[in-house]
Every structure is written in C-alpha cells, then in structure tokens.
Amino acid sequence: MTHSLLKEVCEDISKRPRFINSYGASYTKSLIEDFTTKNNISLTKEAFKAKLLQTNLFLKARKIINLNILNEFKEHVEGKLILLEIEKIRYINTLDEYIPLLLINDIIDIELYKDKLNKLKPKAILFSLVNMDINFYQRIFGFSMPIFSIGYKDIESIQDIHYISLEPLKEDYAMGENLFFDIGRGPIVYILSSLSSKEDSNGAIYSASSVALSLSLAESFCKSYNSYFKFRFFFTEDTADPFEGIYKHLEKNPKYAYYAISFFNVGWANKSLFYEDAHGENAIYTGDKFYKYVKSLNQNIYFLKSKTVSSLHAPFKTKDISTLMLGSYPCIISNTVYDDIESVRLEELQSWFEILSGFLRKLHAL
C-alpha cells in the first residue's frame, strides 16, 4: 500500500506548479490536510509573511532573454560581459569590472571554482550548461555576488554585447505557510520537505517526490509505530529569503528537538549524504550512523560535502539540533521544464522509503 501511495501522491502533486499562492500550492496543502484528517492526526498551520522568490528577470539584447536568479540580488549591477570556459578562470587575476558568462558542463563546475570566483570579485556571474539547453533553477549558496543561469541557445543572442546592466525586480510579498503534524511521543525528529516548485516547473523530482516520501513514511508510522521518538513531518514553502518559514517556526524555540532531517530530489539517482553543506558541517555522528546503516543494506550512497548546496535543515544548526541532509546530487533537470512525473525514478523513491523507514525506526538503537 505504501509504495502505491508514493506513486499516487507524487503523480497527483506533479500535475501543476506549486509557487506561493498558486492553485498547485493550495491543492498540495489540501492533500496534506486530507491525509491528517483520514488518519485522525492533528495538523498545525503557521502563516508567515514571505518575500516572493524572484525566479527570473529579462535581459534585452537582440531578443528578450530569461535569466534565472539563483541567489540574492538586491542592488543594481553593471559591467563588461566576457564569455569564458570555466576552466580558464584559474588563469585570470581579476574580474572586478566584469560579468563573466561561464560555460560549464555540470553544475559541479560552479562548486569546484566557487572560492576562485569569490576571490576574483566579478560584479555578477552568468553561467550556462553546455551539455543541456536548460535554465538551471536550484539555489546556489555561498557566492558574494548575484549569480544567474541562462539557456545555452540564448548565448547566441548576447555574446556580441560588451556591457550589460542588471536591475533587481521590485520586492513583492505574500503569505507563506508551514504545515506540520506529529506521530508518536518522545524527543522530536523533524522530517522536512518543501512544498514548492518554480512557476514554469512541476517540480516532480525537486519536491513532489519529497512530499510523497514524507506522507508515505507518516502512513507507515500510523500503521505501525514503535519508537522512542516523536516524528514531526514538516512542510514549508520556498521564499526569496532562504528558509524563511523554518526560521519563523524556530522563533518558538521548540523544546526537546533532537534531530532535523531534510531531503530533496529523492525522485532521482545518485543518492547522497552531505556531511557538510554550504551552511557548515552536519552532525558527523548522525551522518556516520546513516551511512553505515545504508551500507548494511548493500545500498550505494555518496558521502560528500558541498560548498554551494544546502536544504531546510540548515536553520536548525543555530539551535544546536543534530542535522542530516539527504538527497540526490547532482540533478541538473531538477525544477526545470523537464522535471515532470515522467522523469521521476520511482524505484529510487521506493528505495529511499525502505531506507528511511528502517533508519527512523532503529534510530534510537543505532
């Protein structure tokens, strides 16, 4: 039953985009509410004023080009445009007058050269994936300048432009929402999922698979609960200020919270455990326990760190709560137009369920 719920929920949520105040977001919240009603669970809702995520802006060159904003962009920037293969960055001494357009093969290239790019201090960064003509959407943390993604075919329209000017969009606000429910008694283990997707993506891999995984885990605990922990299934909406909904929740200083576990892109391959992310180290002891547990099941998982990626667990570090970040990395189609239900690898999603279900049930004993 649980595997069928995984597929059913993921397919259902993936039918529409889920940005704040959209029909898709409301539908997903109602699905979570229906789940709690059906299982006689108390659901808590927390509203918060959210700065809307600026997903794109338009650069007027020989035609209108969509630039996707991947981190903070608060002030007007302008500079000389220079087209570069990212490997050539190592031979450059300064970029403080430039906005480089970097050609990369994989998003990991940005990670590899992050420290060098911050040292070169360009006004902003544009990059394009040369192996796949898509606009990359996932947040990229840890850069000291705005960073944007552009489709590879659009490079042709701006490569003759020698000087560009970028102006932030006007800030806009909406009411975001957290939803959460508890199963069991004891110290709290947060299980964190995003509800959201970008405006032009159904986000099946990015977040629909995570919501489906959370509800399937919750269903399994409703049927058979045997743990020393209380599992808090927590869902929030993406906003312009990273983790805004999480920080709002943590203002209440929840008592007896021991663990915070986030996962993303679980509908894809390359299972990954991050012992360090863009916001610092995660709990080595917890990560090691998870890594050994997965290995005991003869499952392959990457044990890695990232300079540019993080997830919803990050704010919990400020409360000295043990954090665990899980996901599938890299996944360049996540939150793009290709991120639909046809791209979800259901066998990977089912595998994540089996791993997490067993790990959470044995967490007290590991």
C-alpha positions in Angstrom: 0.0 0.0 0.0 2.7 2.4 0.9 4.6 2.1 -2.4 1.3 2.7 -4.3 0.8 5.8 -2.1 4.3 7.0 -3.1 3.4 6.8 -6.8 -0.1 8.2 -6.3 0.9 11.2 -4.3 3.9 12.1 -6.5 1.8 11.8 -9.7 -1.0 13.9 -8.2 1.2 16.7 -6.9 3.3 16.8 -10.1 0.4 17.8 -12.3 0.9 21.5 -11.6 3.5 24.1 -10.5 3.4 25.0 -6.7 4.7 28.5 -6.2 3.2 30.6 -3.3 -0.5 31.5 -3.7 -0.8 29.2 -6.7 -3.6 26.6 -7.2 -0.9 23.9 -7.1 0.3 25.0 -3.7 -3.2 25.2 -2.3 -4.0 21.8 -3.7 -0.9 20.2 -2.2 -1.8 21.7 1.2 -5.3 20.3 1.0 -3.9 16.9 0.2 -1.7 17.0 3.3 -4.8 18.2 5.3 -6.9 15.3 3.9 -4.2 12.9 4.9 -4.2 14.1 8.5 -8.0 14.0 8.7 -8.1 10.5 7.3 -5.6 9.3 9.9 -7.1 11.3 12.8 -3.9 13.4 13.2 -3.8 17.0 14.4 -2.4 19.4 11.8 -0.8 22.7 12.7 -0.6 25.6 10.3 1.8 28.6 10.7 1.4 31.6 8.5 4.3 33.9 7.8 4.9 37.0 5.6 7.2 35.9 2.8 9.2 37.8 0.4 8.4 36.3 -3.0 11.2 34.5 -4.8 12.4 36.3 -7.8 12.7 33.4 -10.2 13.8 35.4 -13.3 14.4 38.7 -14.9 14.8 39.6 -18.6 17.8 40.9 -20.4 17.0 42.9 -23.5 19.7 42.1 -26.1 18.9 41.2 -29.6 15.9 39.5 -28.2 14.4 39.1 -24.7 16.3 36.6 -22.7 15.3 34.9 -19.5 17.9 35.0 -16.7 17.1 32.8 -13.7 18.2 34.2 -10.3 19.9 31.7 -8.1 20.9 33.7 -5.0 20.4 37.1 -3.5 20.1 40.0 -5.9 19.3 43.2 -4.1 21.2 46.0 -5.9 21.7 47.2 -9.5 24.9 45.8 -11.1 26.5 46.5 -14.4 29.8 45.6 -16.0 31.6 44.3 -19.1 30.5 40.9 -20.4 33.1 38.3 -21.0 32.5 34.8 -22.4 34.6 32.1 -20.7 35.0 28.4 -20.4 35.0 27.9 -16.7 38.4 26.1 -16.7 40.1 29.4 -17.8 39.1 31.1 -14.6 42.2 29.6 -13.0 44.4 31.8 -15.2 42.6 35.1 -14.5 43.7 37.5 -11.8 40.7 39.8 -11.5 37.1 40.2 -12.8 36.1 43.2 -10.7 34.9 45.1 -13.8 33.2 42.2 -15.5 30.2 40.0 -15.5 31.5 36.7 -16.8 29.3 34.3 -18.8 30.7 30.9 -17.8 30.3 27.8 -20.0 30.1 24.7 -17.8 29.5 21.0 -18.3 27.9 20.3 -15.0 26.7 22.4 -12.0 29.5 20.8 -10.0 31.9 23.0 -12.1 30.4 26.0 -10.2 31.2 24.3 -7.0 34.8 23.5 -7.9 35.6 27.1 -8.8 33.5 28.9 -6.1 36.4 30.0 -4.0 38.3 31.3 -7.0 35.3 33.2 -8.3 34.7 34.8 -4.9 38.3 35.9 -4.9 38.1 37.4 -8.4 35.1 39.5 -7.3 33.1 39.9 -10.5 30.0 42.2 -10.5 27.8 39.2 -11.1 28.0 35.8 -12.7 26.0 34.3 -15.6 26.5 30.6 -16.5 25.2 28.2 -19.0 25.1 24.4 -19.1 26.6 23.4 -22.5 25.5 19.8 -22.3 21.8 20.5 -21.9 20.0 23.6 -23.1 18.0 24.4 -19.9 17.8 27.2 -17.4 19.1 25.9 -14.1 16.9 26.8 -11.1 18.1 25.5 -7.8 19.5 27.9 -5.3 23.3 28.3 -5.2 24.6 29.4 -1.8 27.9 31.0 -0.8 28.6 33.5 -3.5 29.5 37.1 -2.7 27.8 38.4 -5.9 24.5 37.7 -7.8 24.5 34.5 -9.9 22.2 33.7 -12.8 21.6 30.9 -15.2 20.9 31.3 -18.9 19.9 28.7 -21.5 22.7 27.7 -23.8 20.9 28.7 -27.0 20.3 32.2 -25.6 24.1 32.8 -25.6 24.0 33.5 -29.3 21.7 36.5 -28.6 24.0 38.2 -26.1 27.6 37.2 -27.0 28.1 40.3 -29.0 27.0 42.5 -26.1 30.1 44.0 -24.4 28.3 45.7 -21.5 25.2 44.7 -19.6 23.2 46.3 -16.8 21.0 44.2 -14.4 18.3 45.7 -12.3 16.6 43.8 -9.4 12.9 43.3 -9.6 10.6 45.2 -7.2 10.2 43.2 -4.0 6.8 41.7 -3.5 5.3 39.8 -0.6 2.7 37.1 0.1 1.6 35.0 3.0 3.5 31.7 3.1 2.6 28.8 5.3 4.1 25.9 7.2 2.2 22.8 7.9 3.2 20.1 10.3 1.9 17.1 12.3 3.4 14.8 14.9 3.3 11.0 15.2 4.4 9.3 18.4 5.9 10.6 21.7 9.3 11.5 23.0 12.1 13.7 21.7 11.3 15.3 18.3 12.8 14.2 15.0 11.9 16.8 12.3 11.4 15.4 8.8 11.5 18.4 6.5 10.1 18.8 2.9 9.5 21.7 0.6 6.0 22.2 -0.9 7.1 24.4 -3.7 8.3 24.4 -7.3 9.2 27.2 -9.7 6.5 28.9 -11.8 7.4 27.1 -15.0 8.2 23.7 -13.5 6.1 20.9 -11.9 9.0 20.1 -9.6 8.2 16.3 -9.6 11.8 15.4 -8.7 12.6 18.5 -6.7 9.7 18.5 -4.2 6.7 16.4 -5.2 8.7 13.2 -4.6 9.8 14.6 -1.1 6.2 15.3 -0.1 5.2 11.8 -1.3 8.0 10.3 0.6 7.1 12.2 3.8 3.4 11.2 3.6 4.3 7.6 2.9 6.7 7.4 5.9 3.9 9.0 8.0 1.4 6.4 6.8 3.8 3.6 7.7 4.1 5.0 11.3 0.4 5.4 11.6 0.0 1.7 10.9 2.9 0.5 13.0 4.7 2.8 15.4 7.5 1.6 17.7 10.0 4.3 18.6 11.3 6.3 21.4 10.9 9.5 19.2 8.2 11.8 18.1 8.3 12.3 14.3 7.3 15.8 13.2 6.5 15.9 9.5 7.1 19.5 8.5 6.3 21.1 5.1 7.1 24.7 4.1 7.1 27.0 1.1 10.1 28.3 -0.7 10.6 32.1 -0.5 13.2 34.7 -1.5 14.8 34.6 1.9 16.1 31.1 2.2 14.4 29.0 4.9 12.1 31.9 5.9 9.3 29.6 7.0 11.8 27.4 9.1 13.2 30.5 10.9 9.7 31.6 11.6 8.9 28.3 13.2 12.1 28.2 15.2 11.2 31.6 16.8 9.1 29.5 19.2 12.2 27.6 20.3 10.6 24.1 20.1 11.5 22.0 23.1 13.1 18.5 23.0 14.0 18.7 19.3 16.9 16.3 18.8 17.2 15.8 15.0 16.3 17.6 11.8 16.4 15.6 8.6 15.9 17.2 5.2 15.7 15.5 1.8 15.4 16.8 -1.7 15.5 15.4 -5.3 14.7 11.9 -4.0 13.0 11.1 -7.3 16.4 10.8 -8.9 19.5 8.7 -8.8 22.9 9.5 -7.1 21.8 9.0 -3.5 23.8 11.4 -1.4 24.5 12.1 2.2 26.0 15.5 2.9 28.3 15.6 5.9 28.9 19.3 5.1 26.9 21.8 3.1 27.0 25.5 2.2 26.0 26.4 5.8 28.6 24.3 7.5 29.0 20.8 9.0 26.1 18.5 9.7 26.2 16.1 12.6 29.1 13.8 11.9 27.8 11.2 14.4 24.3 11.1 12.9 25.6 11.1 9.3 28.0 8.3 10.1 25.2 6.2 11.6 23.1 6.7 8.5 26.0 5.9 6.2 26.7 2.7 8.0 23.0 1.7 8.0 22.7 2.2 4.3 25.9 0.2 3.7 24.5 -2.6 5.8 21.6 -2.8 3.3 24.1 -3.0 0.4 22.8 0.3 -0.9 25.2 2.7 -2.7 25.3 6.2 -1.3 27.7 9.1 -1.9 29.2 10.6 1.3 30.1 14.1 0.3 30.3 17.8 1.1 29.1 20.8 -0.9 30.2 24.5 -1.0 27.0 25.7 -2.7 24.1 23.4 -1.8 22.0 23.3 1.3 18.5 22.4 2.4 15.8 23.0 5.0 17.8 21.6 7.9 20.2 24.5 7.9 18.5 26.8 10.3 18.3 24.0 12.9 22.1 24.2 13.2 21.7 27.6 15.0 19.7 25.7 17.7 22.3 23.0 18.2 20.0 20.4 16.8 21.6 17.4 15.1 21.1 17.7 11.3 21.1 15.3 8.5 20.9 16.3 4.8 20.0 13.7 2.2 19.2 14.0 -1.4 20.2 13.1 -5.0 23.1 15.1 -6.3 23.8 16.3 -8.9 20.4 16.6 -10.7 20.5 19.3 -13.3 16.9 18.8 -14.5 15.5 19.4 -11.0 13.0 22.3 -11.1 13.3 22.7 -14.8 10.7 22.2 -17.5 11.9 18.6 -17.7 11.1 18.0 -14.1 7.8 16.2 -14.5 6.4 12.8 -13.5 7.9 11.1 -16.5 11.4 11.9 -15.2 10.8 10.5 -11.7 12.6 7.3 -11.0 10.0 5.5 -8.9 12.4 2.7 -8.0 14.7 5.3 -6.4 11.8 6.8 -4.5 10.8 3.4 -3.2 14.4 2.7 -2.2 14.5 5.9 -0.2 11.3 4.9 1.6 12.8 1.5 2.6 16.0 3.1 3.8 14.4 5.9 5.8 11.6 3.8 7.2 14.1 1.3 8.7 16.6 4.0 9.8 14.0 6.1 11.6 12.6 3.0 13.4 16.1 2.0 14.6 17.4 5.5 15.2 17.3 5.1 19.0 19.3 1.9 18.9 22.0 2.8 16.3 
